[in-house]
Amino acid sequence: MQNNNIKVLILAAGLGKRMGSDLPKVLTPLSGKPMIRHIVDPLNKALTDKPIAIVGHKKELVQAELGDACLYAFQEEQLGTGHAVSTAEVCCQDAKHIIVLSGDQPFIKVPTIKNLAEKHLQSGAKITFTTTELPDFEDWRKAFLGFGRILRQDGQITGIREVKDASEEEKNIREVNAGCYIFDAKWLWENLAKIKNENSQKEYYLTDLFHIAFEEGEKIEAIKIDAIEALGANTKEELEILEKFAR
């Protein structure tokens, strides 16, 4: 991870409405400290450069919590993950590769992020990302019902379908998007503008880049990670699942 050509972005602009809180989602307490701290603190020990937190709703609270542990980009309107990443382009001018992490995915480990970067650099892919495969969506694994499904054709990744836009058949796919990505920076900035918001949420999904890459014949690689590392939280029920594993 000691690579000045790689910049790390952390998506931290989300609201906490479904948590029943007015706090930014990444400040939701988990095991005694804000969720985003579980990501930023280990990263700062592993990185040469500070990660860039993309902040939005009540950004001053996130900045007050993290202080100089991060640099910051500002997403004024919550228009989706693709739009969020675009706000950080000016902060990443010298980077050859961009890692994107979710600020509400507290169990992701630094060695996993290192493995992701190594796979990407060795393969020459335009996108490398994490997936997890589940035996079912029962018990604590019901937390993954809302995760995007991995679309494959003859084993090759062709795209990611967000659940709100998925068919019933696609919802039965048990390989899901585990939410950590690394992109070839030049390709990323050239293609973000191609993303459309023609979906149920009217948002610009970062995951739409996968279909663009497939259509262009670009290489997409993936590493599979443990399901617990992939867990995030959008609701109180999902937060309870995280607390169970944080003990």
Phi and psi in degrees as a GROMACS rama.xvg file:
@    title "Ramachandran Plot"
@    xaxis  label "Phi"
@    yaxis  label "Psi"
@TYPE xy
-81.1717  67.9203  GLN-2
-134.38  110.02  ASN-3
-69.1348  -10.7036  ASN-4
-84.2014  -3.92182  ASN-5
-112.553  128.649  ILE-6
-111.077  143.213  LYS-7
-109.999  123.35  VAL-8
-106.985  138.14  LEU-9
-118.91  120.297  ILE-10
-74.9862  113.884  LEU-11
-138.958  26.8213  ALA-12
-101.064  -0.618478  ALA-13
-72.1363  153.445  GLY-14
-79.317  164.798  LEU-15
-113.746  27.1716  GLY-16
-57.1341  -47.118  LYS-17
-72.1372  -9.96172  ARG-18
-84.5262  -6.17168  MET-19
72.1044  30.3293  GLY-20
-135.081  153.251  SER-21
-94.5969  -0.769125  ASP-22
-70.7008  150.788  LEU-23
-55.0727  141.472  PRO-24
-55.4253  -38.6034  LYS-25
-69.4479  -11.766  VAL-26
-93.1337  0.689381  LEU-27
-57.6181  128.061  THR-28
-68.5872  138.324  PRO-29
-138.316  119.546  LEU-30
51.5497  41.4973  SER-31
91.1062  -2.24033  GLY-32
-149.425  157.81  LYS-33
-56.241  143.569  PRO-34
-49.8257  -43.4311  MET-35
-66.0344  -25.1211  ILE-36
-65.0246  -31.1704  ARG-37
-64.9343  -20.5264  HIS-38
-97.6431  -48.2664  ILE-39
-67.619  -42.5899  VAL-40
-61.5489  -48.5893  ASP-41
-65.7593  -35.6825  PRO-42
-62.0343  -41.5345  LEU-43
-64.3183  -23.7801  ASN-44
-78.8783  -19.8569  LYS-45
-103.508  -17.5957  ALA-46
-101.749  149.524  LEU-47
-79.5741  -47.6052  THR-48
-94.9404  150.476  ASP-49
-68.7694  143.007  LYS-50
-68.0272  159.642  PRO-51
-107.378  116.689  ILE-52
-89.6615  125.864  ALA-53
-92.2335  109.18  ILE-54
-108.888  160.359  VAL-55
-150.972  -97.5957  GLY-56
-54.1762  122.631  HIS-57
48.693  49.138  LYS-58
-56.2619  -30.8235  LYS-59
-63.5731  -29.1064  GLU-60
-72.1316  -40.5338  LEU-61
-65.8095  -42.9699  VAL-62
-65.3779  -36.8737  GLN-63
-65.7042  -37.0589  ALA-64
-70.196  -45.0167  GLU-65
-89.7655  -24.8811  LEU-66
54.9789  -132.622  GLY-67
-89.2069  16.747  ASP-68
-71.8279  -19.6521  ALA-69
-135.055  160.249  CYS-70
-92.1972  170.318  LEU-71
-136.607  142.378  TYR-72
-122.905  152.867  ALA-73
-118.836  123.172  PHE-74
-102.012  103.101  GLN-75
-66.5684  -44.1251  GLU-76
-114.209  142.469  GLU-77
-83.8118  89.8212  GLN-78
-109.58  15.6064  LEU-79
113.421  167.114  GLY-80
-68.1286  -34.2993  THR-81
-64.0926  -43.3919  GLY-82
-63.89  -40.8529  HIS-83
-57.9699  -48.437  ALA-84
-62.4897  -35.8309  VAL-85
-62.4241  -27.2016  SER-86
-70.1525  -15.8702  THR-87
-97.7359  1.69923  ALA-88
-57.6253  -41.6447  GLU-89
-64.4453  -24.1478  VAL-90
-82.9529  -6.80053  CYS-91
-123.262  27.2611  CYS-92
-60.2122  -32.2491  GLN-93
-93.6773  -3.46056  ASP-94
-80.9771  142.563  ALA-95
-96.8523  -20.105  LYS-96
-140.618  144.835  HIS-97
-123.815  120.119  ILE-98
-93.394  134.887  ILE-99
-121.297  123.587  VAL-100
-121.33  158.701  LEU-101
-98.2294  131.984  SER-102
-72.0412  -6.61284  GLY-103
-112.364  28.3289  ASP-104
-121.275  74.8355  GLN-105
-73.6736  -15.1535  PRO-106
-96.0161  0.187594  PHE-107
-63.1542  134.126  ILE-108
-101.839  148.186  LYS-109
-57.4783  -43.1757  VAL-110
-58.1693  -33.6569  PRO-111
-65.229  -42.5589  THR-112
-65.5334  -37.9897  ILE-113
-63.2281  -44.4756  LYS-114
-61.377  -39.633  ASN-115
-60.8082  -47.3277  LEU-116
-64.9954  -41.2236  ALA-117
-63.3651  -44.4085  GLU-118
-59.1938  -43.0581  LYS-119
-63.5885  -48.4133  HIS-120
-67.3827  -35.2309  LEU-121
-74.2887  -33.4189  GLN-122
-86.31  -24.2093  SER-123
73.6692  18.8088  GLY-124
-69.9862  155.652  ALA-125
-79.7605  -32.1399  LYS-126
-135.67  133.839  ILE-127
-130.497  138.672  THR-128
-150.62  174.777  PHE-129
-103.788  141.231  THR-130
-130.082  164.405  THR-131
-137.134  144.411  THR-132
-113.369  132.292  GLU-133
-111.586  146.595  LEU-134
-72.4742  -27.6092  PRO-135
-170.027  -179.647  ASP-136
-112.789  35.135  PHE-137
-96.4216  167.594  GLU-138
54.1421  -136.205  ASP-139
-66.8448  -19.1234  TRP-140
-73.2214  -6.44095  ARG-141
-62.9085  -18.6835  LYS-142
-60.7516  -19.8367  ALA-143
-90.5559  -1.39093  PHE-144
-58.1385  -32.4159  LEU-145
-88.2404  2.74362  GLY-146
-82.4508  150.1  PHE-147
-63.456  145.362  GLY-148
-96.907  141.197  ARG-149
-83.1525  123.848  ILE-150
-97.303  128.394  LEU-151
-130.565  151.779  ARG-152
-133.87  114.598  GLN-153
53.8501  39.164  ASP-154
85.7368  -18.4655  GLY-155
-84.4756  135.426  GLN-156
-71.9539  125.591  ILE-157
-110.229  -14.2853  THR-158
167.617  -179.835  GLY-159
-128.193  129.644  ILE-160
-105.248  117.522  ARG-161
-66.0975  143.318  GLU-162
-58.7433  -37.7884  VAL-163
-67.4639  -13.9777  LYS-164
-112.749  5.76462  ASP-165
-86.8178  148.659  ALA-166
-76.7312  168.14  SER-167
-61.291  -38.4038  GLU-168
-62.9098  -43.5536  GLU-169
-65.9469  -32.9084  GLU-170
-65.0665  -20.4479  LYS-171
-81.7749  -7.92142  ASN-172
-66.1739  132.771  ILE-173
-102.46  -1.22464  ARG-174
-92.9614  120.686  GLU-175
-121.178  159.557  VAL-176
-72.1187  121.052  ASN-177
-93.4721  7.11762  ALA-178
82.3776  6.8556  GLY-179
-116.408  134.037  CYS-180
-135.069  152.263  TYR-181
-133.299  132.502  ILE-182
-118.795  147.293  PHE-183
-64.3221  120.792  ASP-184
-61.8133  -46.2469  ALA-185
-59.223  -45.4421  LYS-186
-64.288  -41.1353  TRP-187
-58.3318  -52.7324  LEU-188
-67.6436  -30.5419  TRP-189
-71.4209  -27.2089  GLU-190
-106.542  -14.4515  ASN-191
-57.3272  -37.0176  LEU-192
-68.2732  -14.1836  ALA-193
-82.0128  -13.8127  LYS-194
-67.8969  135.193  ILE-195
-107.171  160.658  LYS-196
-105.053  38.4753  ASN-197
-89.359  71.9973  GLU-198
-149.726  174.99  ASN-199
-63.6903  -26.2706  SER-200
-92.3188  -8.97778  GLN-201
55.2753  40.3858  LYS-202
-118.071  160.356  GLU-203
-94.2814  101.545  TYR-204
-81.4509  129.486  TYR-205
-59.6487  -33.7075  LEU-206
-67.7425  -14.2139  THR-207
-66.1878  -17.332  ASP-208
-63.7383  -24.7345  LEU-209
-65.9659  -42.8581  PHE-210
-66.5375  -38.9283  HIS-211
-61.1666  -46.1879  ILE-212
-61.7268  -42.8121  ALA-213
-62.4917  -45.0307  PHE-214
-63.5822  -31.0239  GLU-215
-84.9445  -2.64395  GLU-216
75.2269  20.7754  GLY-217
-83.6218  153.963  GLU-218
-78.1675  132.159  LYS-219
-120.564  128.69  ILE-220
-120.149  159.014  GLU-221
-143.329  150.529  ALA-222
-121.37  142.013  ILE-223
-91.7594  137.035  LYS-224
-124.649  166.535  ILE-225
-63.3706  140.102  ASP-226
-59.5799  -34.6737  ALA-227
-63.8119  -38.7942  ILE-228
-61.6518  -27.8589  GLU-229
-84.0138  -11.0554  ALA-230
-62.4099  140.133  LEU-231
-132.61  -173.53  GLY-232
-145.367  122.367  ALA-233
-114.239  -16.4089  ASN-234
-133.14  167.952  THR-235
-61.6562  -37.6971  LYS-236
-63.4825  -41.9724  GLU-237
-68.9748  -33.4619  GLU-238
-64.26  -37.1336  LEU-239
-63.1956  -36.1578  GLU-240
-65.2761  -42.6362  ILE-241
-61.2432  -43.2673  LEU-242
-59.5733  -36.8214  GLU-243
-59.5404  -40.8803  LYS-244
-88.2893  -13.4115  PHE-245
-81.1407  -15.863  ALA-246
